[in-house]
Amino acid sequence: MNWGEELRKFVEEKIRELEAEENMGKVVEELESLDVEVPAGFSQTSIKEDRDRD
């Protein structure tokens, strides 16, 4: 077993995970800062329209 290679792979994967987590946090913050309003009943109407297509 090549411990140096295994350690390098582990560290690279951990860095990717941490960067992904950080990026997801930034996306969530950005989405939460948007002022978006959804009309009352929008979800119900959308689901009904989708079901009625068949």
C-alpha positions in Angstrom: 0.0 0.0 0.0 1.3 3.4 -1.0 0.5 5.5 2.1 1.6 8.8 0.4 -0.8 8.2 -2.5 -3.7 7.1 -0.2 -3.2 10.2 2.0 -3.1 12.5 -1.0 -6.3 11.0 -2.4 -8.0 11.4 1.0 -6.9 15.1 1.4 -8.0 15.9 -2.2 -11.5 14.3 -1.6 -11.9 16.1 1.7 -11.0 19.4 0.0 -13.6 18.8 -2.7 -16.2 18.0 0.0 -15.4 21.2 1.9 -15.5 23.3 -1.2 -18.8 21.8 -2.3 -20.3 22.5 1.2 -19.0 26.1 1.1 -20.4 26.7 -2.4 -23.8 25.2 -1.4 -23.9 27.6 1.6 -23.2 30.5 -0.7 -26.0 29.4 -3.1 -28.4 29.1 -0.2 -27.5 32.5 1.1 -28.0 34.0 -2.4 -31.4 32.3 -2.8 -32.5 33.4 0.7 -31.6 37.0 -0.2 -33.9 37.1 -3.3 -37.2 38.7 -2.9 -39.4 36.2 -4.6 -43.1 35.9 -4.1 -45.2 32.9 -5.1 -48.9 33.5 -5.6 -51.2 31.6 -3.2 -52.3 28.3 -4.7 -49.4 28.2 -7.2 -48.2 24.7 -6.2 -51.7 23.2 -6.1 -52.5 24.6 -9.5 -49.2 23.5 -11.0 -49.6 20.0 -9.7 -53.1 19.8 -11.0 -52.1 21.0 -14.5 -49.3 18.5 -14.6 -51.6 15.6 -13.6 -54.2 16.7 -16.1 -51.8 16.5 -19.1 -52.0 12.8 -19.3 
